[in-house]
Amino acid sequence: MALYGGQKYGDYMANPQEKAWSDGYTVGKKGKPQTMNPFKKGGFMTAWQEGWQAGVKAREAAQ
């Protein structure tokens, strides 16, 4: 799942899983724990986790 720069919140209405990925990326990049995932199961949980992992990697690469 890709994050496209310049998107507004409304742009996610067509693909809400991208919003979940983006939210996970933001949390991961800020160094917050994966337990902050608001989704308990399903595609949104998976998208959020993938975004979180990408955010953590981006944070580590920036250090």
Contacts in CASP RR format, 6 or more apart in sequence:
PFRMAT RR
TARGET T0000
AUTHOR 0000-0000-0000
METHOD contacts of the structure
MODEL  1
MALYGGQKYGDYMANPQEKAWSDGYTVGKKGKPQTMNPFKKGGFMTAWQE
GWQAGVKAREAAQ
1 17 0 8 1.000
1 18 0 8 1.000
1 21 0 8 1.000
1 47 0 8 1.000
1 50 0 8 1.000
1 51 0 8 1.000
2 18 0 8 1.000
3 18 0 8 1.000
3 21 0 8 1.000
3 22 0 8 1.000
3 25 0 8 1.000
7 18 0 8 1.000
7 22 0 8 1.000
9 19 0 8 1.000
12 18 0 8 1.000
12 19 0 8 1.000
12 22 0 8 1.000
16 44 0 8 1.000
17 43 0 8 1.000
17 44 0 8 1.000
17 47 0 8 1.000
18 47 0 8 1.000
20 39 0 8 1.000
20 43 0 8 1.000
20 44 0 8 1.000
20 45 0 8 1.000
20 47 0 8 1.000
20 48 0 8 1.000
21 47 0 8 1.000
21 48 0 8 1.000
21 50 0 8 1.000
21 51 0 8 1.000
21 54 0 8 1.000
22 51 0 8 1.000
23 48 0 8 1.000
24 37 0 8 1.000
24 48 0 8 1.000
24 49 0 8 1.000
24 51 0 8 1.000
24 52 0 8 1.000
24 55 0 8 1.000
25 51 0 8 1.000
25 52 0 8 1.000
25 54 0 8 1.000
25 55 0 8 1.000
25 58 0 8 1.000
26 55 0 8 1.000
27 36 0 8 1.000
27 52 0 8 1.000
28 34 0 8 1.000
28 51 0 8 1.000
28 52 0 8 1.000
28 53 0 8 1.000
28 55 0 8 1.000
28 56 0 8 1.000
28 59 0 8 1.000
29 55 0 8 1.000
29 56 0 8 1.000
29 58 0 8 1.000
29 59 0 8 1.000
30 59 0 8 1.000
31 56 0 8 1.000
31 59 0 8 1.000
34 49 0 8 1.000
34 52 0 8 1.000
37 45 0 8 1.000
37 48 0 8 1.000
37 49 0 8 1.000
37 52 0 8 1.000
38 48 0 8 1.000
39 45 0 8 1.000
39 48 0 8 1.000
END
